[in-house]
Amino acid sequence: MSEDRELHGACHCGAVQLTVAKPPEEVLRCNCSLCRKTGWRGGYWHPDAVTIAAAPNALNSYVQGHKSITLWNCKNCGAQTHWTPLTAPPERMGVNMHIFRPEDWELLSVRDVDGAGDGG
């Protein structure tokens, strides 16, 4: 896997597509209730580094309990694609690595994060 290769991902039905310039440094696996229940594996980029292609009405938003992020999913297939910051650090947004082909990220290091320890 080339470190400078663009990654192209999409929800299950293809209505929401995301592109990033290169793979993340690592993938985070969080144990908070939201990540556990959605199977989230996060890659993180500056919001300017992520291109989202979707019709204006293609996405649902959900503001999680701590009200620090908005989680986005496809209205058609329900796949969770990404999150954007509300009060979380504005220089970072998360993308669900499961929307990319496994071979694009399965060899990256995975860091476990104790989000449940933060009350999540």
Secondary structure, DSSP 8 states (H G I E B T S, - for coil): --TT--EEEE-SSSSSEEEESS--S-EEEE-SHHHHHHT--EEEE-GGGEEEE--TTSEEEEE-TTSSEEEEEETTT--EEEEEESSS-TT-EEEEGGGS-HHHHTTS-EEEE--GGGT-
